[in-house]
């Protein structure tokens, strides 16, 4: 799958493209901005499907992945 097409599909349905949020971090095809965007879309989709999934577990994994990508406020 070409890079742009893959990115578009990952943004449309991150849960289909990745088994876990941590997998987004390991995908070398992505830059950090793409990773953050995919994780944010995943979070939004998870909230919309809260009655179908273990929202607490998913949100914890998403927050941890986003924290690893976001610069610390203590650094600087």
C-alpha positions in Angstrom: 0.0 0.0 0.0 1.4 3.4 -0.9 2.3 5.7 1.9 -0.4 8.3 1.3 -3.1 5.7 0.9 -2.0 3.9 4.0 -2.0 7.1 6.1 -5.4 8.0 4.8 -6.8 4.6 5.7 -5.1 4.6 9.2 -6.7 8.0 9.9 -10.1 6.7 8.7 -10.0 3.6 10.9 -6.9 3.3 13.2 -8.4 0.3 15.0 -8.5 -1.7 11.8 -4.9 -0.9 10.9 -3.3 -1.3 14.3 -4.0 -3.9 17.1 -2.8 -1.5 19.9 -2.0 2.2 20.2 1.6 1.3 20.9 1.8 -0.2 17.4 1.3 3.3 16.0 4.4 4.4 17.8 6.4 1.6 16.3 5.3 2.2 12.7 8.4 3.6 10.9 6.3 4.8 8.0 4.8 7.6 10.1 6.2 10.8 11.5 5.3 12.0 14.9 2.6 14.4 13.7 0.9 11.6 11.8 1.2 9.3 14.9 -0.4 11.9 17.1 -3.2 12.5 14.6 -3.9 8.8 14.3 -4.0 8.4 18.1 -6.4 11.3 18.5 -8.7 9.9 15.8 -8.5 6.5 17.6 -9.4 8.2 20.9 -12.4 9.9 19.3 -13.6 6.6 17.7 -13.1 4.8 21.0 -15.3 7.3 22.8 -18.0 7.0 20.2 -17.9 3.2 20.7 -17.7 3.2 24.5 -20.6 0.8 24.9 -18.9 -1.8 22.6 -15.3 -1.8 23.9 -13.3 -1.6 27.2 -13.0 2.2 27.1 -10.8 2.4 30.2 -8.2 0.1 28.9 -8.1 1.7 25.4 -8.0 5.2 26.9 -5.1 4.3 29.1 -3.1 2.8 26.2 -3.9 5.9 24.0 -2.9 8.4 26.7 0.3 6.5 27.3 1.1 6.5 23.6 0.3 10.2 23.2 2.4 11.1 26.3 5.4 9.4 24.7 5.0 11.5 21.6 4.3 14.9 23.2 7.1 16.9 24.5 7.3 17.2 28.2 6.4 20.6 29.7 9.4 20.1 32.1 11.8 19.9 29.2 12.7 23.0 27.5 
